[in-house]
């Protein structure tokens, strides 16, 4: 069926389908943690920046075998550099805010 023969609904559905990933485009791990919640926060941070990210637990879940497993966040290869930059920038901002609040607490004492 050509695009000319499609109904408007069929065209809309086609436009909203996700394209198939390129076979040479492998996902890249940009973040690793033992905390599931931390992995989901990072995924949300990347999603807010427009980067598609997934959280995976490639090994045993930490609550089944403590010390084994963990969580990773993967992004498409073409977004990996930007994702790492966003994560690093967020960590820097978070660390700076924590240090500021600690020094404020000390000066108030």
N, C-alpha and C positions, 0 to 999 in steps of 0.2 A: 504494500500500500504506500503510495507516495504521499508527501505532505499535502499536496493539493487535494487529495481525496479524503483526507482526515477531517473528522468533525472538530469543532473548537475544543471540546472536552478532551479528545484524544491528543490534540496539540498541546494543551495545557499539561496533561499527564506526562507527555514526553519531555516537556521542558523541565519538569520537576523531578525527573528521575536522576539518580546519581550516576555519573558516568562510570564505566568500568575502569578500575585502576590499570595503569600501564603495567604490563608484565615485568618490566625491568625496574619498576618503582617499588622498592622494598621499604616497609616501615622502619623507622629508626627509633631506638630507645633514647629518650631525652631526660628521663628522670627515674630514679629508683628509690624505694623506701620500704621500710618494714610496716609502716602504718597505712592501712587502707584509706583512712580519712584524708591523710596528707596527699595521697595519690589523686583522690577525687578533687581536692582543692586545686591542685596543679592543673588537672584536666579542665576544671571550670575557668581557671585563669587563662588558659590557652584558648578555650572556646570563646571567651569574651573578646579575645583579640582576633577572632575569626580563623583560628587554626583548628582543624579537625584533629582530635586526640582521642585515644582509647586507653583505658586502664585494664591491665592484664595481670593475672597472678600465674606466672609461668611454671611455678613449682608448687610444692605443698603449701597450703594455707598456714600462716604463722600460728593460728590457734590450734592446729592439729599437731604440728611438729615445731614447737618453739625454737627459734633460731634458724629455721630452714624456711625458705620461701621468700615471700615479700611481694611487692607490687611494682610494676613498671608502667610508665606512661610512654606510649608510642605515637609518633606523628608521621605523616608522609615525608619522604626523603627531602622533597623540595622545601619543606617548612621547618626542618630540623634546626638550622642555624638561628632562625628568628625565634623559634620556641625556646631554645637554650638562652638566648639573650633576654627574653621576657622573664624566664624563671630566675636568671641571675639578677636582673634588675629588681624583681619583686623581693628576692632574698635580701638584697642590699637595703632596700627601703624598709623592710621589716626589721632588720638588724639595727638600723639607724634609729627607728622609732623606739625599739626596746631600750637602747642605750640612752636615749633622751629621757624616757620616763624614769629610768633608774637614777639618773643624775638629778632629776627633779625631786624624786623621793628622798635622796640623800640630802639635798639642800634644804628640804622642808623639815628634816629631823633635827 
